[in-house]
Amino acid sequence: ICGLEETQGHAHSEDCYETQLVCGQEETEPHTHTDSCEVMYFLSGTGVCLDDGVEAAVYPGLCHYCPQGHSHSVVNTGTEPLVILGIVPSAK
């Protein structure tokens, strides 16, 4: 998918990645996309996304969009890994 390469348990390319948040409240750090947007597609697991301070449930089949200049983070609140396919287009 997207020319992904496996590195330390996470597949990635320049603009595309796959990652897993393990159960037990593992989360991504809150961050702002200053140079690009990010699209996350949730493949499995359940969790919560904090999108510019607004909490939203995430689950398989959901697509989340974080526009350039906005912030977000994700936490796994479920009982299985939260698997995410993410796309961060290169800033031009």
C-alpha positions as CSV (number, residue, x, y, z in Angstrom):
1,I,0.0,0.0,0.0
2,C,1.5,3.4,-1.0
3,G,4.9,1.8,-1.5
4,L,5.2,1.1,2.2
5,E,8.4,-0.2,3.8
6,E,8.5,-2.0,7.1
7,T,10.7,-0.3,9.8
8,Q,10.6,-1.1,13.5
9,G,7.0,-2.6,13.3
10,H,5.7,0.4,11.4
11,A,5.3,0.6,7.6
12,H,6.0,3.9,6.0
13,S,6.9,5.8,2.9
14,E,7.5,9.5,2.4
15,D,3.7,10.4,2.4
16,C,2.0,7.3,3.8
17,Y,2.4,5.2,7.0
18,E,0.7,2.3,8.9
19,T,0.9,2.2,12.7
20,Q,-0.7,0.4,15.6
21,L,-1.5,1.9,19.0
22,V,-1.6,-1.0,21.5
23,C,-4.5,-1.4,24.0
24,G,-4.3,0.2,27.4
25,Q,-4.6,3.9,26.5
26,E,-1.6,4.2,24.2
27,E,-1.9,7.5,22.3
28,T,-0.2,9.8,19.8
29,E,1.1,13.1,21.0
30,P,-1.1,16.1,20.3
31,H,0.4,17.9,17.3
32,T,-0.3,20.6,14.7
33,H,0.1,20.1,11.0
34,T,1.8,23.3,10.0
35,D,3.0,22.3,6.5
36,S,0.5,19.8,5.4
37,C,-2.8,18.0,6.1
38,E,-3.2,14.4,7.4
39,V,-5.8,11.8,6.5
40,M,-6.1,8.8,8.8
41,Y,-8.2,5.7,7.9
42,F,-8.9,3.3,10.8
43,L,-8.4,-0.3,9.9
44,S,-9.2,-2.0,13.2
45,G,-9.7,-1.3,16.9
46,T,-11.5,1.6,18.6
47,G,-10.4,4.8,20.2
48,V,-10.9,8.5,20.5
49,C,-9.6,11.4,18.4
50,L,-9.1,14.8,19.9
51,D,-9.5,17.1,16.9
52,D,-8.8,20.8,17.7
53,G,-10.1,20.0,21.2
54,V,-13.3,18.2,20.1
55,E,-13.5,14.5,21.0
56,A,-14.8,12.0,18.4
57,A,-14.9,8.2,18.5
58,V,-12.8,6.3,15.9
59,Y,-13.5,2.8,14.6
60,P,-12.8,0.5,11.6
61,G,-13.9,2.1,8.3
62,L,-13.8,5.7,9.7
63,C,-11.7,8.3,7.8
64,H,-10.4,11.3,9.8
65,Y,-9.1,14.5,8.1
66,C,-6.9,17.0,9.8
67,P,-6.5,20.1,7.7
68,Q,-3.2,22.1,7.5
69,G,-2.9,24.4,10.5
70,H,-5.1,22.2,12.7
71,S,-4.2,19.9,15.6
72,H,-5.2,16.4,16.7
73,S,-4.2,13.3,18.7
74,V,-5.5,9.7,18.9
75,V,-5.9,7.4,21.9
76,N,-6.6,3.7,21.9
77,T,-9.5,3.1,24.3
78,G,-10.3,-0.4,23.1
79,T,-9.2,-3.9,23.9
80,E,-7.2,-4.6,20.7
81,P,-4.6,-2.7,18.7
82,L,-5.9,0.5,16.9
83,V,-4.5,0.2,13.4
84,I,-4.2,3.3,11.3
85,L,-3.3,3.9,7.7
86,G,-2.2,7.6,7.5
87,I,-1.4,9.9,4.6
88,V,0.5,13.1,5.0
89,P,1.1,14.7,1.6
90,S,4.5,16.3,1.3
91,A,4.4,20.1,1.7
92,K,5.0,21.9,-1.6
